[in-house]
Amino acid sequence: MPVVPIPSSSLAMMPEDSSRILVHAIETGDIDTIIALYEEEAILFSKSGRALQGEAAIRDNNLALIALKPAFAIEFITATISADGQLATNRMKATLSWKTESGEEKQASVDTLEVLRKQEDGSWRYVIDDPYGSMRHGLERR
């Protein structure tokens, strides 16, 4: 797996930085950085496909993920920016691993589809974040 550098700032100055910053913040338990990556009314899809909207729902979902203390291995991040430079999509493929309370090793994959909007300060924030974007077909509802 290629080494993916983590931006030195918590602001995503390129669309693909948002994925790197998000992964690093999950691994380090930095919920405030995670929340700052999302617009106020952003939507985050749960694994079951339920749309979670707003800061409280996004916070709760990510706190549950942080509690696993996962380690991520990013395979790739690909960004596409719209012609007017205001919207972007990210695709990230990554594997995360963690240990259960009983010490059992677990692993999962994400293949994201993310929509971001450029902010007035030049940074990028999530409008829609679907960690299972291209994997959604066939996922069990839970």
N, C-alpha and C positions, 0 to 999 in steps of 0.2 A: 504494500500500500504506500502511495506517495505521502510524504510529509507535507501537511497543509499548515502554513504559518498562521498564527493567530495575530490579528491586528493589534497594534499597541494601544488603541483607543477602544472605548466601548461604543463609539459611534461607527456605524457601518457606512463608510465613505464610498464603497463600491457595493453593488447588490450582493455579490458573493460573500462579502465580509459579514453580512448578517448571519449567514449559516455558521460561519466559523466562530463568531462571537457567541451565538446561541449555544453551540455545542460546548464551548469552553465554560460558559456561565453555568450550564447544567452540571458539568463535571465538577465545578468548584462550588456549586451551591449558591450562586449569586442571583437570587430571584429579582433583585432590583434592575440589574442589567438586562435580564430576560424581558421584563415588563417594558422597559424603555425601548426595546426593539419593535414593539407593536404600536400601531396607531390606536387611539382611544376606543374606537368601535371595531377593531379588527376581529376577524373570525379565525379560530383555530379548530380544526377538525380532530375529534377524538379517534381512537383506533376503530371504534364501532361506526364511525361516520357521522356522529352527532356534531352539529355545529355549535361551538362554544363561542360566545361573543362577549367582549368587554374584559376589562382588567381583572375583575374578581374571578371569572371563570378560567381565564388564561393563567392566572396566578395559581389557582387550586390544581389545575391539570399539571402544571410544571413543578409544583411542590411535590406532587406524587412521584413524578419522574426523578427529581433530585433525590428523593428518599431512597431510591434504588442504588444510588452512588454508582451510576454507570460510567463505563469508559467507552469512548467512541473511537472507531477507526473509519475515517472518511476515505472513500474510494475516489469520488470526484464531486466537484461542484461546477455547474455550468450556468452562466447567467446570460439572459438575452434582454437587451434594453430596447424599448419602443423607439420609433423614429423621432418622436418629440423629446425623448430623454426623460420622461416623467414617470413611466411605469417600467417594471422589469419582472421577469420570471426567473426563478432559480430552480434548478433541479439538483438535488444532492442525494447521492447514494452512500450509505454508511451502515456499519454494523455497530451495535452496542452490546456490551457484555456487563453482567453484574452477578453478584452472589446473593442467593436467598438467605433468609435468617438461619436456615439450617446448613448453610455453606455450599449448597448446590450451585454450580456454575450455570448461568442462563445466557442466552444470546438471542438477539432479534435484529432484523434488518429494517431500515427505512429507505424509501425511495421517494423523496419529497416532491411536491409541487407547491411553489411559493409565489405569491404575487406581492410585489413591493411598490411603494410610491416614494418618489424623491421628495424630501422635505425642504422647507425654505432655507435651512442651514446647509443644504447640500448632502445631508445624510439620507439613508434609505431605511424605511420602516415597513414591517409587514402589514398588509391589508388582509390577505388570506394566507393561511399556513396549513397545508395538509401534509403531515409527515408520511402519509401512506398513499400519496397522490396516484402514482401509477400502479400501486399494488392493491388498490381498493377492491377491484373486482375479485370476488372469491374470499375476501376476508370474512371470518366468522363475526357475527354480531355478538358483542358482549357488553 
